[in-house]
Amino acid sequence: MYYIKKIETLDLCSLCNKHDLFTCGNNTQYAKMFEVVNKGITKRELGYLLYLCSDCGLDKIMDIIHPLFKNVSIYS
């Protein structure tokens, strides 16, 4: 069972700016991240994407993005 969330681009962009996430990525990577996110993404997948292009640890990122996944749709 997967918990998939379609996250609003503005919400994710604001979160990244507020917590200095994805600061090590370039514009192409940033655009690709939003491409994936707009199709629906799990919390774990988003955490890994942000971790790859951020300076903070995965556990901290998972805590930061947790509020985005309060209400999710379930797909199996």
PAROKE-618958 format. One record per residue (C-alpha): residue in three letters; x, y, z. Coordinates in steps of 0.5 Angstrom, whole numbers, padded with zeros to 4 digits, always signed. Layout:
ALAXYZ...
END
This chain:
MET+0000+0000+0000TYR+0003+0007-0002TYR+0001+0014+0001ILE+0001+0018-0005LYS+0000+0026-0004LYS+0000+0031-0010ILE+0003+0037-0007GLU+0002+0044-0009THR+0008+0047-0012LEU+0007+0053-0008ASP+0007+0050-0002LEU+0013+0046-0003CYS+0017+0052-0006SER+0015+0056+0001LEU+0017+0050+0005CYS+0024+0049+0001ASN+0025+0057+0002LYS+0023+0057+0009HIS+0028+0051+0011ASP+0034+0052+0006LEU+0032+0045+0002PHE+0034+0044-0005THR+0040+0049-0004CYS+0045+0044-0008GLY+0041+0043-0014ASN+0041+0047-0020ASN+0035+0049-0024THR+0034+0043-0028GLN+0034+0039-0022TYR+0029+0043-0019ALA+0024+0043-0025LYS+0025+0035-0025MET+0023+0035-0018PHE+0017+0039-0019GLU+0015+0035-0025VAL+0015+0028-0020VAL+0012+0032-0015ASN+0006+0034-0019LYS+0004+0027-0021GLY+0004+0025-0014ILE+0009+0022-0009THR+0010+0019-0003LYS+0013+0022+0003ARG+0020+0017+0003GLU+0021+0019-0005LEU+0020+0027-0003GLY+0025+0026+0003TYR+0030+0023-0002LEU+0029+0028-0007LEU+0030+0033-0002TYR+0036+0030+0001LEU+0040+0029-0005CYS+0040+0037-0006SER+0040+0039+0001ASP+0045+0040+0006CYS+0041+0038+0012GLY+0040+0030+0014LEU+0035+0026+0012ASP+0031+0025+0019LYS+0031+0033+0019ILE+0028+0033+0012MET+0023+0028+0014ASP+0021+0032+0020ILE+0020+0038+0016ILE+0016+0035+0010HIS+0011+0031+0015PRO+0006+0037+0015LEU+0005+0036+0008PHE+0003+0029+0008LYS-0003+0030+0014ASN-0008+0028+0009VAL-0006+0023+0003SER-0010+0019-0002ILE-0008+0011-0001TYR-0007+0007-0007SER-0005+0000-0008
END
